[in-house]
Amino acid sequence: MSHDNKRRKWKKYRKGILAALPFVTPGLLLVCIFVLYPMLFTFRIAFSDYQIVKREITWIGLDNFINVLTAKNNSFWYAFRNNFLYAFITTPCIIFLGMFFAYLINNLNKGKTIFKIGFYLPVITSWVIVGLVFQYLFNSSNRGLINYVIVDVLHLSKNYIPWLLREWSGNTAIWIMGIWKNTGWAMLIYTAALQGISKDLYEAASLDGATSWQRFIGIVIPMVKPTTYFVLVNMVIGSFNVFIQVMLLTAGKPNGTTSVLQYLLYDKAFKQFKFGEASAIGLMTAITIIIVTVILNRGLKLDTVDKEETV
């Protein structure tokens, strides 16, 4: 009898698979072609000398990794540092500004939609357009708005400052651009989270004489912790995918000190045609993201938060 039950279960399982197969197969094929195969091929050429014109792949072991890590100009370590600095500086600013603006908008009686759209516009605006705007702002000549204000209006300096041609001012421009572009996304996420906070908490705090700032610190921040964890993890992971703002603003100048891992990968692959080293950078970036995600998951105890919410 038990054997018959097993056969029946297997038949049902097989029928279910056959019924779902026509719907699942196209998606699986696309994943295999555009995700799995490129991943496996990248892993292969990371340990090889890949000559794309000759279509030759020669196994060289860890040489690509060694060449990247021991480059004379320390390009990898500059890029690696800049990714962590980008995450360390932009993520707290995006979280705080997104939460703060969401709180302000949530307290409005009128015009909530207009402000939401206004803050979200940078998110949907093309990176190219945003890059051109920031190029204009930080232009090294009198055509740059910041230089024009500092030199020609306020007379704080006699010389125009080459913002995008210096290491720290160039990195600062990249950070500001990232904060401005992503704050609207965080604001929208926090706006949705604030809808779940009971109005009774605000009313009780008001009766106790709490100011708006005290309500923000005492009610909003603790109540949106799960949302903060979600935004934090997404922003940190996104920090290792920074590319467009570097390419548009500084192109890694001067001497790669404003570069990031994705731009270094692009430079190795499509400018120097060192596809093996580019693949090695890609693998090291992926490993770094996995390690950072695990550390965040353990350090912030995200699993515990999810279980508490489920309970």
Secondary structure, 3 states (H helix, E strand, C coil): CHHHHHHHHHHHHHHHHHHHHHHHHHHHHHHHHHHHHHHHHHHHHHCEEEECCCCEEEECCCHHHHHHHCCCCCHHHHHHHHHHHHHHHHHHHHHHHHHHHHHHHHCCCCCHHHHHHHHHHHHHCCHHHHHHHHHHHCCCCCCCHHHHHHHHHCCCCCCCCCHHHCHHHHHHHHHHHHHHHHHHHHHHHHHHHHCCCCHHHHHHHHHCCCCHHHHHHHHHHHHCHHHHHHHHHHHHHHHCCCCHHHHHHCCCCCCCCCCCHHHHHHHHHHCCCCHHHHHHHHHHHHHHHHHHHHHHHHHCCHHHHHHHHHC
